[in-house]
Structures are given as structure tokens and as C-alpha cells.
Amino acid sequence: MTIKRVTLFQHAPLALFNGGALANIEVAYQTYGTLNPARDNAVLICHALTGDAEPYHASESGQKGWWQNFMGPGLALDTQRYFFICSNVLGGCMGTTGPSSLAPDGKAFGSRFPAISVQDIVAVQKALLDYLEIHHLHAVIGGSFGGMQATQWAIAYPEMITHVINLCSSLALSPEAVGFDHVMRQAIIADPHFNNGDYYESTPPHQGLAVARMLGMLTYRTGRQLNKAFGRAKKQEPRYFGDTFQVESYLSYQGQKFLDRFDANSYLHLTRALDSFDPADGYESRQTALSRIQAHYTMIAVASDQLFTLSDMHASRDELRASGVNLDYYELNSDFGHDAFLVEYDFFEPFLRKGLGQE
């Protein structure tokens, strides 16, 4: 399927949550399934940090989306039952306006791209739904960074949503997780080619971005999974300070592969938006914000998640319940850790169905 595109905020700019404004925001999005006559079967999918607008591809295309094994006819995310919408986030680099996009002067925004928040990302998604004339959502679903977007949706537009499904995301990022993001950003900023973010007409900061991705990968998986996959196996031709162990080779490969599809500035802006999100922002307290939620809320945690730890998820669960949210909470065990929500369909399938209101 050809990616769909639309330009929003052409007549009035989007006032950003942290100040500033953006006009003429291009949004890349994809839809799947058919909107029913009542227009009440729409489901918004919010992607994670480095995702895109295409979680699924038809089998005949030969391509695979990032949620390929979760979506399709008869699956939990049933393309015959629901009308799915997924868009690339504001600040991204997969078709939606971000730092690598052209500013009004014809040059890439680079260092001039403004600070963005989860609130801004959701505001752009809402504008897209207005453009599509969708005024009710059967559900909003998101994992990781997408789970934060789903929570913000439930707070900002409580009367518009019937169900919210949050996979592997607490209400706010822990200090440890913020620390990981800080180190990743510093790797990019310290790259000699970073040039304060204005590198689009020269050499990109590829080394810094690759290192950031390698560290990120270690937070997405678990020691048990890495031990199963690689153990302490070594390469046949090891390099003493390079890829001696197979796990090192794997991380180097992941870092290099990432360079083909992601932009360093987008990584900086989106990780900062992830760090900064707090449902309380704009309200008297977090409880005040959470008490606005009217949707049935499903939260699913992975016990081995090293990024959104079980203690963080328990604290978020308790806050939601204390705020009067109609909450179903589940915990799963998986060697894949945080990445389980992308690969462990059999684990998540029954809870996704129940979270969508299916019998």
C-alpha cells in the first residue's frame, strides 16, 4: 500500500505545548480495513519511539510491518473488524514533519526544529482524525512510547474513546530510563559530525547514532534472551577492541542497520519528549489528569522489562486505580523483555482481544 500523506495546520499553526508553533505539518499515515457505516469501529495505533506509520503490510506485498504478526484477518488486531489508523509521529523522520523536513526557507530545520511533547504528537493525531472525519475511536492502542500517547489521548479527549490499551509503558519514565536516554543523546551530540544538529548538507553523526542504538537495544532485551541467543560465543576472526563476542557483532549490526532508516535529530527530540511526559502537565495534579479518563483502560506489563520496570508499572497501576480509572491490569513473563510487545503475539493476544471489548 502506498503511504498516505496530508498537510495539516495550513490555515493556523499548531501552538506547541512548550512554546512556539509549527504550521503546514505534513503527516504520513496508513489505514487498514473499512470504516463501518456507524463510523464507530476506528482504532488508532500509536507507534513506539522509532516506529513508523506502517505496522502491517498485506501478505502479497512481501513486506513486513513492525506489528505484522499481530494484525490481519482474524487476528487480535482484526483488519476485517476494525478500521485502523496509524501515523508517523510529529518530530519523526518517516514522512511526518520533523528536524530533517524542509523549513519555509527551503533548508532542513535541523537545530531550528522546536521542542515537542507527547501532547503535541497527540494534537497532530487528533487533527489527522478530524481531517478523516473520525469523531469517535473504539480504541487507542500503543506500546512503549505509544503507550504514553494512548494515555494522553484518554486524558485529552476522554469522551471520544471507548477503550485504551497501554502495552509496556508506565505513566512517566523512571530516573534510570531518563539516564539511559541522556547517555544515548550525549553519544550523538559528541559525534564530531553533529554540528549542533545542522548536518544535512554534510556528513551525518552516524557513529553517535549507532552507539545510541546499541545502548537502546540493551534496554529493550533481557540478559536471559541475549544469553540464549549468543552466550559467550566468539567470532572466528575476533578484533580485540572491536567485535570479539557474537553479542558485540549483533549490536554493531543493529547500530549500522539503524542508520539506513532513522535521523539523529529525530532521535534526540523524541527521546526528550519520552523523558518529559507526565500526565500531570497542564493539570493541578496527576490524579486530576487521570480522573478525566472515561475509557476502559487496559495496562499490560512484562515482568522482565528493563526499561519500564515492574515496580514502575505497579506504581502506575495503583495511581490509575486511585484516580477512579476502570482498569484491567495484566503481567506477562517473556525472555524478550521490553520488546515482547512487538514479538510475543501468543502472550498478548487474549488480553488485546479483551481490551478491545471482544467476548
C-alpha positions as CSV (number, residue, x, y, z in Angstrom):
1,M,0.0,0.0,0.0
2,T,1.2,3.5,-0.8
3,I,1.8,5.6,2.2
4,K,-0.8,8.4,2.6
5,R,0.1,12.0,3.2
6,V,-1.7,15.1,4.2
7,T,-0.7,18.6,5.2
8,L,-2.4,19.9,8.4
9,F,-2.4,23.3,10.1
10,Q,-2.2,25.2,6.9
11,H,-4.6,28.0,8.0
12,A,-3.4,28.4,11.6
13,P,-0.2,26.9,13.1
14,L,-0.1,24.4,15.9
15,A,0.7,26.1,19.2
16,L,3.2,23.8,20.8
17,F,2.8,22.7,24.4
18,N,6.3,24.0,25.4
19,G,6.0,27.2,23.4
20,G,6.5,28.1,19.8
21,A,4.4,27.0,16.8
22,L,4.5,24.9,13.7
23,A,2.5,25.4,10.5
24,N,2.0,23.2,7.4
25,I,2.7,20.0,9.2
26,E,2.9,17.1,6.8
27,V,1.7,13.8,8.2
28,A,2.4,10.3,6.8
29,Y,-0.3,7.8,7.7
30,Q,-1.7,4.5,6.8
31,T,-5.2,2.9,7.2
32,Y,-6.3,-0.7,7.2
33,G,-9.8,-2.2,7.0
34,T,-13.1,-0.5,6.4
35,L,-14.8,2.2,8.4
36,N,-18.3,0.9,9.1
37,P,-21.5,2.9,8.4
38,A,-21.8,4.0,12.0
39,R,-18.1,5.1,11.9
40,D,-17.5,3.6,15.4
41,N,-15.0,0.9,14.6
42,A,-11.9,3.1,14.2
43,V,-8.8,2.1,16.2
44,L,-5.8,4.4,16.4
45,I,-2.4,2.7,16.7
46,C,0.4,4.8,18.3
47,H,3.9,3.6,17.4
48,A,6.9,3.3,19.6
49,L,10.0,5.5,19.6
50,T,11.5,4.5,16.3
51,G,8.4,3.1,14.6
52,D,6.6,4.3,11.5
53,A,3.1,4.6,10.1
54,E,3.0,1.1,8.7
55,P,2.6,-1.6,11.3
56,Y,1.2,-4.1,8.7
57,H,1.6,-5.0,5.1
58,A,-0.7,-7.2,3.0
59,S,0.9,-10.7,2.6
60,E,1.1,-10.4,-1.2
61,S,3.4,-7.3,-0.8
62,G,6.3,-9.4,0.6
63,Q,6.9,-6.7,3.2
64,K,6.5,-6.9,6.9
65,G,5.5,-4.2,9.3
66,W,6.6,-3.8,12.9
67,W,3.3,-5.4,14.1
68,Q,2.9,-7.8,11.3
69,N,2.2,-10.9,13.4
70,F,-0.4,-9.0,15.5
71,M,-2.6,-7.6,12.6
72,G,-4.6,-9.2,9.9
73,P,-7.9,-11.0,9.2
74,G,-9.0,-12.9,12.3
75,L,-6.0,-11.8,14.4
76,A,-6.3,-9.8,17.6
77,L,-6.0,-6.6,15.6
78,D,-8.5,-7.8,13.1
79,T,-8.4,-5.9,9.8
80,Q,-11.9,-7.3,8.9
81,R,-13.5,-6.0,12.1
82,Y,-11.8,-2.6,12.7
83,F,-10.6,0.4,10.7
84,F,-7.0,1.1,11.8
85,I,-5.2,4.4,11.5
86,C,-1.5,4.8,12.2
87,S,0.6,7.9,11.6
88,N,4.2,8.7,11.9
89,V,4.7,11.0,14.9
90,L,5.5,14.7,14.8
91,G,9.3,15.1,15.1
92,G,9.9,11.7,13.3
93,C,11.7,11.0,10.1
94,M,9.3,8.6,8.4
95,G,7.2,11.1,6.4
96,T,5.8,13.4,9.1
97,T,7.3,16.8,9.7
98,G,10.5,16.6,11.8
99,P,14.0,18.1,12.1
100,S,15.0,16.7,8.7
101,S,12.0,18.3,6.9
102,L,12.3,21.4,4.9
103,A,11.6,24.7,6.8
104,P,9.9,27.6,4.9
105,D,13.3,28.8,3.7
106,G,13.8,25.5,1.8
107,K,16.5,24.2,4.1
108,A,16.2,21.4,6.7
109,F,15.0,22.6,10.1
110,G,18.0,21.0,11.9
111,S,18.8,22.9,15.0
112,R,15.8,25.2,14.4
113,F,13.2,22.5,15.0
114,P,11.3,23.3,18.2
115,A,11.0,21.2,21.3
116,I,8.0,18.9,21.0
117,S,6.0,16.9,23.6
118,V,3.7,13.9,23.7
119,Q,0.8,16.5,23.9
120,D,1.9,17.9,20.6
121,I,2.1,14.5,19.0
122,V,-1.4,13.7,20.1
123,A,-2.7,17.1,18.9
124,V,-1.4,16.3,15.4
125,Q,-3.0,12.8,15.5
126,K,-6.3,14.5,16.6
127,A,-6.0,16.9,13.6
128,L,-5.5,13.9,11.3
129,L,-8.7,12.2,12.6
130,D,-10.6,15.5,12.2
131,Y,-9.4,15.5,8.6
132,L,-10.6,11.9,8.2
133,E,-13.9,12.9,9.8
134,I,-13.5,10.4,12.6
135,H,-15.0,11.7,15.8
136,H,-15.1,8.6,17.8
137,L,-12.4,5.9,18.5
138,H,-13.3,2.4,19.5
139,A,-9.8,2.2,20.9
140,V,-6.4,3.8,21.1
141,I,-3.5,1.2,21.3
142,G,0.1,1.9,21.9
143,G,3.3,0.2,23.2
144,S,6.2,1.8,25.0
145,F,6.3,5.5,23.7
146,G,3.0,4.7,22.0
147,G,1.5,3.7,25.4
148,M,2.2,7.2,26.7
149,Q,0.5,8.6,23.6
150,A,-2.5,6.4,24.3
151,T,-2.7,7.6,27.9
152,Q,-2.5,11.3,26.8
153,W,-5.4,10.6,24.3
154,A,-7.5,9.3,27.2
155,I,-6.8,12.4,29.2
156,A,-7.1,15.0,26.5
157,Y,-10.2,13.6,24.7
158,P,-12.0,11.5,27.3
159,E,-15.4,11.5,25.6
160,M,-14.0,10.4,22.3
161,I,-12.6,7.0,23.3
162,T,-14.2,3.7,24.4
163,H,-11.0,1.6,25.1
164,V,-7.3,2.4,25.8
165,I,-4.7,-0.3,25.6
166,N,-1.2,0.5,27.0
167,L,1.5,-2.1,26.4
168,C,4.7,-1.9,28.4
169,S,4.6,1.8,29.4
170,S,4.3,3.4,32.8
171,L,2.8,6.8,33.3
172,A,6.2,8.5,33.3
173,L,9.7,7.4,32.7
174,S,11.9,6.4,35.6
175,P,15.1,8.3,36.5
176,E,17.2,5.3,35.4
177,A,15.4,5.2,32.0
178,V,15.9,9.0,31.6
179,G,19.6,8.4,32.4
180,F,19.8,5.8,29.5
181,D,18.3,8.3,27.1
182,H,20.7,11.0,28.3
183,V,23.7,8.8,27.6
184,M,22.3,8.0,24.1
185,R,21.8,11.6,23.3
186,Q,25.3,12.5,24.5
187,A,26.7,9.9,22.2
188,I,25.0,11.7,19.3
189,I,25.9,15.2,20.4
190,A,29.6,14.2,20.9
191,D,29.9,12.9,17.4
192,P,32.3,15.3,15.6
193,H,29.8,15.5,12.7
194,F,26.8,16.5,14.8
195,N,27.4,20.3,14.1
196,N,24.7,21.3,16.6
197,G,22.1,19.4,14.5
198,D,22.9,21.2,11.2
199,Y,24.5,18.3,9.4
200,Y,22.1,17.7,6.5
201,E,24.3,19.2,3.9
202,S,27.4,17.4,5.1
203,T,28.2,14.1,7.0
204,P,25.6,12.9,9.5
205,P,26.6,11.9,13.0
206,H,26.4,8.2,12.1
207,Q,28.8,6.9,14.7
208,G,27.0,8.6,17.6
209,L,23.6,7.4,16.4
210,A,24.8,3.8,16.0
211,V,26.2,3.9,19.6
212,A,22.9,5.3,20.8
213,R,21.0,2.5,19.1
214,M,23.3,-0.2,20.5
215,L,22.7,1.0,24.1
216,G,19.0,1.2,23.4
217,M,18.9,-2.4,22.2
218,L,20.4,-3.5,25.5
219,T,17.4,-1.9,27.3
220,Y,14.9,-3.5,25.0
221,R,16.0,-7.1,25.6
222,T,17.0,-9.1,28.6
223,G,20.2,-10.8,29.8
224,R,18.4,-14.2,29.5
225,Q,17.5,-13.6,25.9
226,L,21.0,-12.5,25.0
227,N,22.5,-15.4,26.8
228,K,20.2,-17.8,24.9
229,A,21.0,-16.2,21.6
230,F,24.7,-15.6,21.9
231,G,26.1,-16.8,25.2
232,R,29.8,-16.1,25.3
233,A,30.4,-17.3,21.7
234,K,33.2,-15.5,19.9
235,K,33.6,-14.6,16.2
236,Q,36.0,-16.7,14.1
237,E,38.1,-13.6,13.4
238,P,37.8,-11.5,16.6
239,R,39.0,-8.0,16.9
240,Y,40.4,-7.3,20.4
241,F,38.8,-3.9,20.9
242,G,36.0,-4.5,18.3
243,D,33.6,-7.3,17.8
244,T,35.2,-10.2,19.6
245,F,32.0,-11.7,21.0
246,Q,28.9,-12.6,18.9
247,V,26.8,-10.3,21.1
248,E,29.1,-7.4,20.2
249,S,28.7,-8.2,16.5
250,Y,24.9,-8.3,16.9
251,L,24.9,-4.9,18.5
252,S,27.2,-3.4,15.9
253,Y,24.9,-4.8,13.1
254,Q,21.9,-3.3,14.8
255,G,23.6,0.1,15.1
256,Q,24.6,0.2,11.5
257,K,21.3,-1.0,10.2
258,F,19.5,1.7,12.1
259,L,21.4,4.4,10.1
260,D,19.5,3.4,7.0
261,R,16.1,4.4,8.4
262,F,16.5,7.0,11.2
263,D,17.6,10.5,11.8
264,A,19.8,11.6,14.7
265,N,17.9,14.8,15.4
266,S,14.6,12.9,15.5
267,Y,16.2,10.5,18.0
268,L,17.1,13.5,20.2
269,H,13.7,15.1,20.0
270,L,11.7,12.0,20.5
271,T,13.7,10.7,23.4
272,R,13.4,14.1,25.1
273,A,9.6,14.0,24.6
274,L,9.6,10.5,26.1
275,D,11.6,11.7,29.1
276,S,9.4,14.7,29.7
277,F,6.0,13.2,29.5
278,D,4.0,13.5,32.7
279,P,0.2,13.2,32.7
280,A,0.0,15.9,35.3
281,D,1.4,18.6,32.9
282,G,-1.4,21.1,32.3
283,Y,-3.4,20.0,35.3
284,E,-3.4,20.6,39.1
285,S,-2.1,17.1,39.8
286,R,-1.6,13.7,38.2
287,Q,-4.7,12.5,39.9
288,T,-6.7,15.4,38.4
289,A,-5.5,14.4,35.0
290,L,-6.1,10.7,35.3
291,S,-9.5,11.2,36.8
292,R,-10.5,12.6,33.4
293,I,-10.2,9.2,31.8
294,Q,-13.5,7.7,30.9
295,A,-12.3,4.9,28.7
296,H,-11.9,1.3,29.8
297,Y,-8.1,1.2,30.3
298,T,-6.0,-2.0,29.8
299,M,-2.4,-2.0,31.0
300,I,-0.1,-4.9,30.2
301,A,3.3,-5.2,31.8
302,V,6.2,-7.6,31.2
303,A,7.9,-8.8,34.3
304,S,11.4,-8.8,32.8
305,D,11.1,-5.3,31.2
306,Q,14.3,-3.4,32.0
307,L,13.1,-0.1,30.6
308,F,9.6,0.1,32.2
309,T,10.3,-2.0,35.2
310,L,7.6,-3.9,37.1
311,S,7.9,-1.5,40.1
312,D,7.2,1.4,37.7
313,M,4.2,-0.4,36.2
314,H,2.8,-1.3,39.7
315,A,3.1,2.3,40.7
316,S,1.3,3.4,37.6
317,R,-1.4,0.8,38.0
318,D,-2.1,2.0,41.6
319,E,-2.2,5.6,40.5
320,L,-4.8,4.8,37.8
321,R,-6.9,2.8,40.2
322,A,-6.7,5.5,42.9
323,S,-7.9,8.0,40.3
324,G,-11.0,6.0,39.6
325,V,-10.0,4.6,36.2
326,N,-11.8,1.5,35.1
327,L,-8.6,-0.6,34.8
328,D,-7.7,-4.1,33.8
329,Y,-4.0,-4.9,34.6
330,Y,-2.0,-7.9,33.4
331,E,1.6,-9.1,33.8
332,L,3.4,-11.5,31.5
333,N,6.7,-13.2,31.6
334,S,8.9,-13.1,28.5
335,D,12.6,-13.5,27.8
336,F,12.3,-10.7,25.2
337,G,11.7,-8.1,28.0
338,H,10.5,-4.7,26.7
339,D,10.4,-5.9,23.1
340,A,7.9,-8.6,24.0
341,F,5.0,-6.4,22.9
342,L,6.4,-6.5,19.3
343,V,7.0,-10.2,19.0
344,E,5.1,-12.3,21.6
345,Y,1.7,-12.5,19.9
346,D,0.5,-15.6,21.8
347,F,1.2,-13.8,25.2
348,F,-0.7,-10.6,24.3
349,E,-3.5,-11.9,22.0
350,P,-6.1,-12.8,24.7
351,F,-5.6,-9.5,26.5
352,L,-5.7,-7.4,23.4
353,R,-9.0,-9.0,22.4
354,K,-10.4,-8.4,25.9
355,G,-9.1,-4.8,25.9
356,L,-10.9,-4.2,22.6
357,G,-14.1,-5.4,24.2
358,Q,-14.3,-8.7,22.4
359,E,-16.0,-11.7,24.0
